[in-house]
Amino acid sequence: QANVGTLGTANYEIAAINDTTHTYYAGSAAPHTSNIKKFAFASSVSISSHGVLHANIWNGFLCGHSNTTHGYWTGGYSAGTKIQRFAWSSNTTAALAGSLTNSRYRMRGWQK
């Protein structure tokens, strides 16, 4: 294993998902943040912004899911019923895509 970069800020209870070229992570219980960040699968990692969570609400303990065009964040401590969606192709705020039937946090996700 080799160290190829840093997250810049220590984060606790984030969710991470990926497409074919980048890893995206969001939410943090400490420090509280609503930022979506990304880094490329490369030998030298540089963190960049990819938007914010829906309604700019901090949301630790999220669950991440993905398909070939979008990433999804579900549940979380402060927005436990939200299903949020964002496109891989644009740096935008995550949109509200639906609701879970019950408030959930600390779930585990899957990727397609």
C-alpha positions in Angstrom: 0.0 0.0 0.0 1.1 3.5 -0.8 -0.2 6.9 0.5 -1.4 8.8 -2.6 -3.1 11.8 -0.9 -5.2 13.0 2.0 -8.8 14.0 2.6 -7.7 17.4 3.9 -10.0 17.2 6.9 -10.6 14.3 9.2 -14.2 13.0 8.8 -16.3 10.6 10.9 -19.0 8.3 9.6 -18.9 9.4 5.9 -20.4 7.4 3.0 -18.4 6.7 -0.1 -19.4 5.5 -3.5 -17.7 5.5 -6.9 -18.2 5.6 -10.7 -15.5 4.3 -13.1 -13.1 7.2 -12.6 -13.8 8.8 -9.2 -14.7 8.2 -5.5 -17.3 10.5 -4.0 -17.8 10.9 -0.3 -20.4 12.9 1.7 -21.8 13.6 5.1 -19.8 13.6 8.3 -20.9 13.4 11.9 -17.8 15.3 12.9 -17.2 17.9 11.7 -20.8 18.4 10.5 -20.7 19.1 6.7 -23.1 18.9 3.8 -20.3 18.8 1.2 -20.0 16.2 -1.5 -16.3 15.7 -2.3 -14.5 13.6 -4.9 -11.1 12.4 -6.0 -9.9 10.6 -9.1 -8.4 7.1 -9.2 -4.9 8.4 -10.0 -1.4 8.1 -8.7 -1.6 11.6 -7.2 -4.9 12.3 -5.5 -6.4 15.8 -5.3 -9.8 16.4 -3.5 -12.4 18.6 -5.2 -15.9 19.7 -4.5 -18.9 18.0 -6.3 -21.7 20.0 -4.8 -23.7 19.6 -1.5 -26.4 17.4 0.0 -30.1 18.3 -0.5 -31.2 21.4 1.3 -27.6 21.9 2.5 -28.2 19.8 5.6 -25.3 18.1 7.3 -25.9 14.4 7.4 -23.6 12.0 9.1 -24.1 8.2 9.0 -25.3 8.2 5.3 -25.6 5.2 3.1 -24.3 5.4 -0.5 -25.6 3.6 -3.6 -24.8 4.1 -7.3 -25.6 3.1 -10.8 -24.0 4.0 -14.1 -25.2 7.6 -14.2 -26.0 8.7 -10.7 -24.9 8.5 -7.1 -27.5 8.2 -4.3 -27.3 9.0 -0.6 -30.0 7.5 1.7 -30.9 8.0 5.3 -28.5 9.6 7.7 -28.7 10.9 11.2 -30.2 14.4 10.5 -32.3 13.6 7.4 -33.1 9.9 8.0 -35.8 9.4 5.4 -34.3 11.2 2.5 -33.2 9.6 -0.8 -30.9 12.1 -2.5 -29.6 11.8 -6.1 -26.8 13.5 -8.0 -25.3 13.1 -11.4 -21.8 11.9 -11.9 -21.5 14.4 -14.8 -22.2 17.6 -13.0 -21.1 19.4 -9.8 -24.6 20.2 -8.4 -26.6 20.0 -5.3 -28.1 16.6 -4.7 -31.8 16.5 -5.5 -34.5 14.9 -3.4 -35.4 11.7 -5.2 -37.8 10.1 -2.7 -38.3 9.0 0.9 -37.6 5.9 2.9 -40.6 4.5 4.8 -38.8 4.9 8.1 -35.9 7.0 9.3 -32.6 5.1 9.0 -28.9 5.6 9.6 -25.8 3.5 9.6 -27.1 1.4 6.8 -24.9 -0.2 4.2 -25.2 0.3 0.4 -24.6 -1.3 -2.9 -23.4 -0.4 -6.3 -24.5 -1.5 -9.7 
